[in-house]
Each structure stands twice: as C-alpha cells, then as structure tokens.
Amino acid sequence: MLIQIPNVLTPEEVRYCRQRLESSNWVDGRATAGDLAAQSKLNLQIPVDSEVAQELGEFILTALGRNASYHSAALPLRVLPPMFNRYEGGMTFGTHVDNAIRTVPGTGGMRIRADVSSTLFLTDPDEYD
C-alpha cells in the first residue's frame, strides 16, 4: 500500500534540513545495505552515527509524531531514525528488498523489525533530472 502524506515538514523545516545536509559529509550508501541490496545500491548517504544524522533524525521523528495521517497509516509502536540518502546523476537504487530487521543506532545492537518503509522527499519533484 502506498500513501502520500503532504506537508509532513513546513517549508521552513525543509530549508533547515537541506542546509544542514548540504554541508555534511556523504559516504557510499552501500554501507547500510544488506548483501543483496548492496549489489543494486548506488547512492550517497550521511553516516547513521554522525551528529547531523542524529539531529535531523530526531527532528523528523518529532514531525512524524505530530502527524495524524502518518499515525493512522503506519500505526507505529517504534520508529527507526531515518537514513539520509542523496542521488546524483546516474545514481540509482535498483530493484531490491529492504532489510526486514535493522539495528537501532546508538542502542548497542538492539534490533527491531522494519516492516513499514517511508520516504520523505526534501526536494520538489520538478527539481529532479
């Protein structure tokens, strides 16, 4: 089931996130991919343990927490912090299956099921090539 939820972040919040991300260190996105997904993942990612990932992760989790549509659709008990990915020309994440179990950053190895996947776009669709 695919559901679009508009206005999760205000325009000001999107600007803030983009400013923080633009000045961040990006690494090969395969760092967090499982064995099979790594074969089709060609993108860049903010390291999940970085200060900016933790800060913006909390920022976005707070925004999701105040969004009734998100709660109604996802019925979350726990929500993993988001990963921040970027695609430049020619980059893609081909056909893959997301990892069903993920380690929660900063917990010393606690693992939880990740049955619901969400994508929050910080760029308008008309800005993509």
C-alpha positions in Angstrom: 0.0 0.0 0.0 1.4 3.4 -1.0 0.1 6.5 0.8 1.2 10.1 0.1 1.2 12.4 3.1 1.8 16.0 2.2 3.3 18.7 4.4 5.0 16.5 7.0 7.5 19.3 7.3 6.9 23.0 6.9 8.8 24.8 4.1 11.0 26.4 6.8 11.8 23.0 8.2 12.6 21.6 4.8 15.0 24.5 4.2 16.7 23.9 7.6 17.1 20.2 6.8 18.6 20.9 3.4 21.0 23.5 4.8 22.3 21.0 7.3 22.6 18.2 4.8 24.3 20.3 2.1 27.3 21.0 4.5 27.5 17.4 5.6 29.9 14.5 4.8 28.4 12.0 2.4 29.6 8.4 2.1 28.9 5.4 -0.2 25.3 4.3 0.5 26.2 0.6 0.4 27.5 1.0 4.0 24.0 0.2 5.3 22.8 -2.1 2.6 22.4 -5.8 3.1 24.4 -8.2 0.9 21.8 -8.4 -1.9 20.8 -4.7 -1.8 24.4 -3.6 -1.9 24.6 -5.1 -5.4 22.0 -2.6 -6.7 22.6 0.4 -4.4 24.5 3.3 -6.0 23.9 6.5 -3.9 25.4 8.6 -1.2 24.3 8.6 2.4 25.0 10.5 5.6 26.7 8.2 8.1 23.9 7.0 10.5 26.1 7.7 13.6 27.0 11.2 12.6 25.9 14.3 14.6 23.8 15.6 11.7 22.0 12.3 11.1 21.1 12.1 14.8 20.0 15.7 15.0 17.9 15.6 11.8 16.6 12.1 12.7 15.1 13.4 15.9 13.8 16.5 14.1 12.0 14.3 11.5 10.7 11.8 14.1 9.2 14.8 16.0 7.5 15.9 12.8 6.1 12.4 12.2 4.9 12.3 15.8 2.7 15.3 15.3 1.2 14.0 12.0 -2.1 12.3 12.5 -2.1 10.9 8.9 1.2 9.1 9.5 0.0 7.6 12.7 -3.2 6.5 11.1 -1.5 4.9 8.2 1.6 3.3 9.9 0.3 2.6 13.4 3.8 2.7 14.7 4.9 1.3 18.0 8.5 2.2 17.4 10.1 4.2 14.5 13.7 3.9 13.5 15.5 7.1 12.8 15.6 8.0 9.1 18.6 7.5 6.9 19.6 10.4 4.6 20.3 9.5 1.0 21.3 11.5 -2.0 21.3 10.7 -5.7 23.5 12.5 -8.2 23.5 12.0 -12.0 23.5 8.3 -12.9 22.9 7.1 -9.4 20.1 4.7 -8.6 18.9 2.1 -6.1 17.7 -0.7 -8.4 15.3 -3.4 -7.6 15.9 -4.7 -4.1 14.2 -5.9 -0.9 14.7 -3.7 2.2 16.2 -5.4 5.3 13.3 -6.7 7.5 15.4 -6.4 10.6 17.5 -3.4 11.4 19.8 -2.3 14.3 18.7 0.8 16.1 21.6 3.3 16.1 23.0 4.2 19.5 21.5 1.2 21.3 24.5 -1.2 21.4 22.9 -3.6 18.9 19.2 -3.7 19.7 17.4 -5.0 16.6 13.8 -4.4 15.6 11.6 -5.4 12.6 11.3 -2.7 10.0 8.0 -3.7 8.3 7.0 -0.2 7.1 9.1 1.9 4.9 8.7 5.7 4.5 10.4 8.1 2.1 10.4 11.8 2.9 11.4 14.0 0.0 13.3 17.2 0.8 13.3 18.2 -2.9 10.3 19.1 -5.1 9.7 16.6 -7.8 10.3 19.2 -10.5 13.8 19.7 -9.3 14.8 16.2 -10.3 16.6 15.5 -13.6 
